Amino acid sequence: MELQKILFPNKDICPDFLMYFRGDARPQIPTDDEAPRIGVKKGETLSLESYFNAFSVGKWKEFTRLEDLTLKLFLTGEADIRALHVIGDKEDTIFRARSTAEKTLKMHRREEEADAAVIREDGGYRVDFRNLYEEGILFAEITAKEDLYFCGGAYETKETKRNDVRISFNICT
């Protein structure tokens, strides 16, 4: 079951590349009839650590019965894949509302290799996350061993147990 598709910049929704991907690689701008893809040159890294493409495992664990997670990555060449788990956030610069003064906010950030198996498959790679952490995000970094294209992917799970949802509400006037 597909939980979250890897998204590409969309001029109508949000065209900012850094909201979708990080790293050295830059987008290959497709024509309207082409599927989106990103060219990654040998030695460059493309990271899914972003607002749209990281997987918030803590939220999924809190609100669902998620028991397993796989990330499918569709690539046209060979790459090194790192699965990562991050808790916290990077250093950010914030601006005060009625002042031009800047303040650097240093937030706690812990990054570690995720407990995962990376398996080469036809058309790309599969990352099987073995440990579903109680907080943080999961994502992958792709480092090209040769020039390649990243063509998409998705976070998936096996069919999960369904919650017995019962809801009622009352509207008073």
N, C-alpha and C positions, 0 to 999 in steps of 0.2 A: 504494500500500500504506500503510495507516494504521500509524504508529509509536507515537503517543501521543495519546490523546484529552484534550481540555481537561476537567478535572474540576470539579465543584461541591461545596460543603460537603455532607457526608452525616452525619446525626445518629448513625448506627450505626458509622461509621468514624472520622471526625474532623469535628466541626461548626465548628471555628475558621475563620472567613472569611479571616483573614490567611495561613493555610496554602495558600490557593488563589488569592487576588487581593489586590492593593494598590490604593491610590488613593482617590478621593472617593466612588465609587459604593458602595452597600450592597445586599445581596441582597434580592430579591423572594422572600419565602418562598412556594413553591408548595404547593398541596394535594397529597395523595398521587397524584392522577390527572393532575396537570399536569407538564409538562416544566420542569426548572429553568431559571431565567433571572435576569438581573440588570438592574434598571432603572438607566440612566445618564442623568442630566439634562444638558441643554445646558451645555457648558463643563466638565463633570466628566470625570475621567480614570479609566479602569480599566486596571490593569497586570497582565500575566500573570507578572511577576517574583515567583515564589513557589516554595515547595518542590514543590508538585504540578504546576504548570503552566508552568514554564520548561523549556526543552529543553537538556539537558547535551550540547552538541555535541562537547565534548572527549572525553567517555566514548564516545559513539557512534562517533566517528572512530577512537578507539583500539581498540575491540573489534569493529567491523563494517567493511564496505566501503561505507559511506554516501557517495554521490557527489552527491546533490541533496536539497534540503529545501524543502518548501512548508508554510506555515501557513494553514489555512482558518479564517476567522472568520465566524460566522453572526450577523448584526445585522439589526434591523428599521428602521434609519435611516441617515443620513449621519454619517460620522465621519472624523477625521484619524487615520491609523494610522502609528505610528512603530515601526520595527523596530530593536531594540537588541541589542548584544553587550556582555557584561560579563565581566570577569575579576576575581576577588577577591571580597571580601565587604564588607558594611557594617560600621560600628562596632557592637560588641556589648558589653553589660555582662555580666560573668560573676561568679559568687559562689563564694568559696572554700568547700570542704566543711566545715571545722570553724571557720568564722569568719563573722561578719556583715559583714565588710569587702567592699566591692565593688571591682572592678578593671575599668577600661574598656580593652578590647582594641581597638586600632586596626589594622585589616587593610588591606592594599593593595587598592584597588578602581579599576579602569579601566572607564569606560563610554563607549561610542561608538556612533554610528549604524551599524547593520549594513549591509553591502553587499546591498541587497535592492530588489526592485521590488514596489510595492503596486498591485494591480489590483482595480478595482471589478467585482463580479460580481453576478448575481441572487442575492439572499439574503445578501449580505455582501461580504467582501473576501478576496483571496488575496495572501499575502506570499511571493514567491519569493526565497529566500536565495541569492544568487549566489556568496558566499564561505563555505565551511564551515571555520571557524576550527579550529585544533588544540587549543584549550582554551577554557574558559569556558562561558557559557550564552547562548542566544538566546531572545528573547521579544518580545512586542509590547505597546505602550501604545495604548489606544483613547481618544481625546478626542471626545466627542459634539458634533456641530454642531447637533443638535436632540435632543429627548428621544427615547431609543431603548431597546431591550432587547438585551442580549447574550445569545444563546441557545446558545452553545457553539462548538466548533471542534475541530481536530485538526492535528497535525504529520504530514505525509505525505511519501512518496518514491515515485519510480518503482520498478519491480521492480529489485532490486539483484543484483549478482553474489553467488552463494552460496559460502561458504567450504567447502572440502573438509575436513570434520571427521572426524578419526580419533581414537578414544579407546580406551584399554585400562586396566584396573585389576586389581589383585591383592589378594586378601584373605587374610591369614595369621592363623592362630589359635594 
